[in-house]
Amino acid sequence: MSTSRTVDVAIVGGGVIGSATTLYLSMRGFSCKLFEQREFGWGASGATAGVVGPLWHVPHTHEAAMALGLSSLREFPRLNEALADTGVSTGFRQSGILNIARTEADAQTLREGLTWQGELGLGVCWVDGEEVSELEQHVAPGALGGVYSPREGFVHGLSFVRAMVSAAATVYGARLAEGVEVGGLITEGGRVVGVQSSEGRLYADHVVLAAGPWSGLAGRWLPQALPVRPAKGQRLLLRKPGFMPSMPVRDYGRYVMPQPDGSILVAATRHEGEFDNRVSADAVGELLADAGRAFPLLRDAEFAGAIARVRPASPDGLPIIGPVPGWEGLILASGHDSAGVMLAPGTAQLVTDYLVSGDAAPLGPFGLSRFDTDGAKGRPPRS
Ligand SMILES: Cc1cc2nc3c(=O)[nH]c(=O)nc-3n(C[C@H](O)[C@H](O)[C@H](O)COP(=O)(O)OP(=O)(O)OC[C@H]3O[C@@H](n4cnc5c(N)ncnc54)[C@H](O)[C@@H]3O)c2cc1C
């Protein structure tokens, strides 16, 4: 206890957002210490489906969010290569994503999306029912068609976190505190100057709060609430010798997708408002049923496990990235909801650019000030 040391930046939370932020800041020469209360990737980041598909999960009408999604998408192959050079695999594959239409209404929604997706120069195109079967041989018959997006793909969430943490520490000198809980902020005259952890006090010029859904609870450390709330999600793994989808396939509202270890991932469910890591029988039943509807040969697949974790949701579904007004030195990077993995590189870049330049303007669209100042729109639970 009571070690008193100093770094440029203390980062709270070892999920994709905290890990990516630590890596990017370290690469720019900031001395960093990353705190994780359990194990790196223990939260949603290690349970994620890992779809890297901003064209489906970021609202295209929000210019800044779309720019964040597209910059992250461009960054993934480069980041993956850089991390592979350090000897750690992320499981990233630019496999493409196939989104299938089963009804006329589905088809119309997908075609509407194509009007803007088609203009991005990313090769997104309509495929008819026959082409759907050519892309994914074992998909259930009867598809009206679909949209194929060749530049998107997926990453293995836990490997991605571990690769970033490992590179940040071994290549760029970041310090790691795994199994160390941050229990409060050190403040001086309205400025955040460090963190109080189970290891002791650490002084820092800046603190990045990237504690996933717990970022809302960390609002207890301040006189204002932070509008990040929990949204539980579950996914499962199957094994079917001789069968592996070649890319994430979205059908009947679920993703069925390959995994680097040869299993098949099916995702995801959503339940609002709870910190609850229990896998429920009804969620498993729903995911199994939909996987079997999309790929009938999965009906007798081996069940290889399921996991439940909690997403960090914000009142408007968009991430919150930027300084906390009234608390100089504190930066919030959370609320990424269902898109934290795919937005991690861009988020880390935004935070890093801000700390390098001091210019908060690019963070404006993601700022806390878009909500009520007392956090009323998204007041998190207090227990
Ligand atoms: C089933 C499921 C499927 C998903 N599918 C996708 C997908 O396909 N693509 C996508 O982009 N996103 C997906 N998501 C969402 C994505 O996983 C999340 O947005 C992302 O993981 C959030 O990352 P994070 O770093 O903000 O939070 P987390 O992963 O929750 O990390 C926060 C970390 O902070 C630590 N922490 C909290 N409080 C403290 C403290 N006081 N001191 C120290 N450490 C602390 C926690 O232990 C945790 O490890 C999915 C999520 C789920 C649950």
PDBQT file of the ligand as one rigid body, heavy atoms in Angstrom, charges set to zero:
ROOT
HETATM    1  C1  LIG A 401     -22.435 -11.131 -26.364  1.00  0.00    +0.000 C 
HETATM    2  C2  LIG A 401     -21.787  -9.878 -26.882  1.00  0.00    +0.000 A 
HETATM    3  C3  LIG A 401     -21.508  -9.742 -28.235  1.00  0.00    +0.000 A 
HETATM    4  C4  LIG A 401     -20.899  -8.578 -28.725  1.00  0.00    +0.000 A 
HETATM    5  N1  LIG A 401     -20.588  -8.501 -30.048  1.00  0.00    +0.000 NA
HETATM    6  C5  LIG A 401     -19.877  -7.422 -30.504  1.00  0.00    +0.000 A 
HETATM    7  C6  LIG A 401     -19.402  -7.399 -31.829  1.00  0.00    +0.000 A 
HETATM    8  O1  LIG A 401     -19.623  -8.330 -32.598  1.00  0.00    +0.000 OA
HETATM    9  N2  LIG A 401     -18.639  -6.325 -32.225  1.00  0.00    +0.000 N 
HETATM   10  C7  LIG A 401     -18.374  -5.261 -31.375  1.00  0.00    +0.000 A 
HETATM   11  O2  LIG A 401     -17.707  -4.312 -31.787  1.00  0.00    +0.000 OA
HETATM   12  N3  LIG A 401     -18.841  -5.269 -30.111  1.00  0.00    +0.000 NA
HETATM   13  C8  LIG A 401     -19.576  -6.313 -29.661  1.00  0.00    +0.000 A 
HETATM   14  N4  LIG A 401     -20.005  -6.354 -28.371  1.00  0.00    +0.000 N 
HETATM   15  C9  LIG A 401     -19.797  -5.171 -27.529  1.00  0.00    +0.000 C 
HETATM   16  C10 LIG A 401     -18.347  -5.072 -27.080  1.00  0.00    +0.000 C 
HETATM   17  O3  LIG A 401     -17.916  -6.326 -26.611  1.00  0.00    +0.000 OA
HETATM   18  C11 LIG A 401     -18.231  -3.978 -26.021  1.00  0.00    +0.000 C 
HETATM   19  O4  LIG A 401     -18.693  -2.748 -26.560  1.00  0.00    +0.000 OA
HETATM   20  C12 LIG A 401     -16.787  -3.795 -25.591  1.00  0.00    +0.000 C 
HETATM   21  O5  LIG A 401     -16.215  -5.015 -25.220  1.00  0.00    +0.000 OA
HETATM   22  C13 LIG A 401     -16.689  -2.813 -24.450  1.00  0.00    +0.000 C 
HETATM   23  O6  LIG A 401     -15.341  -2.695 -24.118  1.00  0.00    +0.000 OA
HETATM   24  P1  LIG A 401     -14.891  -1.859 -22.867  1.00  0.00    +0.000 P 
HETATM   25  O7  LIG A 401     -13.398  -1.922 -22.821  1.00  0.00    +0.000 OA
HETATM   26  O8  LIG A 401     -15.548  -0.525 -22.886  1.00  0.00    +0.000 OA
HETATM   27  O9  LIG A 401     -15.553  -2.604 -21.617  1.00  0.00    +0.000 OA
HETATM   28  P2  LIG A 401     -15.222  -4.003 -20.917  1.00  0.00    +0.000 P 
HETATM   29  O10 LIG A 401     -14.855  -5.053 -21.876  1.00  0.00    +0.000 OA
HETATM   30  O11 LIG A 401     -16.346  -4.251 -19.986  1.00  0.00    +0.000 OA
HETATM   31  O12 LIG A 401     -13.912  -3.677 -20.086  1.00  0.00    +0.000 OA
HETATM   32  C14 LIG A 401     -13.955  -2.871 -18.927  1.00  0.00    +0.000 C 
HETATM   33  C15 LIG A 401     -12.973  -3.467 -17.931  1.00  0.00    +0.000 C 
HETATM   34  O13 LIG A 401     -12.852  -2.568 -16.844  1.00  0.00    +0.000 OA
HETATM   35  C16 LIG A 401     -12.611  -3.326 -15.679  1.00  0.00    +0.000 C 
HETATM   36  N5  LIG A 401     -12.953  -2.471 -14.529  1.00  0.00    +0.000 N 
HETATM   37  C17 LIG A 401     -14.173  -1.987 -14.197  1.00  0.00    +0.000 A 
HETATM   38  N6  LIG A 401     -14.102  -1.236 -13.088  1.00  0.00    +0.000 NA
HETATM   39  C18 LIG A 401     -12.802  -1.233 -12.711  1.00  0.00    +0.000 A 
HETATM   40  C19 LIG A 401     -12.088  -0.636 -11.628  1.00  0.00    +0.000 A 
HETATM   41  N7  LIG A 401     -12.719   0.125 -10.713  1.00  0.00    +0.000 N 
HETATM   42  N8  LIG A 401     -10.752  -0.846 -11.523  1.00  0.00    +0.000 NA
HETATM   43  C20 LIG A 401     -10.109  -1.619 -12.436  1.00  0.00    +0.000 A 
HETATM   44  N9  LIG A 401     -10.734  -2.210 -13.483  1.00  0.00    +0.000 NA
HETATM   45  C21 LIG A 401     -12.057  -2.016 -13.626  1.00  0.00    +0.000 A 
HETATM   46  C22 LIG A 401     -13.547  -4.524 -15.848  1.00  0.00    +0.000 C 
HETATM   47  O14 LIG A 401     -13.141  -5.626 -15.066  1.00  0.00    +0.000 OA
HETATM   48  C23 LIG A 401     -13.445  -4.796 -17.358  1.00  0.00    +0.000 C 
HETATM   49  O15 LIG A 401     -12.491  -5.799 -17.673  1.00  0.00    +0.000 OA
HETATM   50  C24 LIG A 401     -20.602  -7.510 -27.839  1.00  0.00    +0.000 A 
HETATM   51  C25 LIG A 401     -20.853  -7.643 -26.471  1.00  0.00    +0.000 A 
HETATM   52  C26 LIG A 401     -21.446  -8.816 -25.984  1.00  0.00    +0.000 A 
HETATM   53  C27 LIG A 401     -21.698  -8.947 -24.504  1.00  0.00    +0.000 C 
ENDROOT
TORSDOF 0
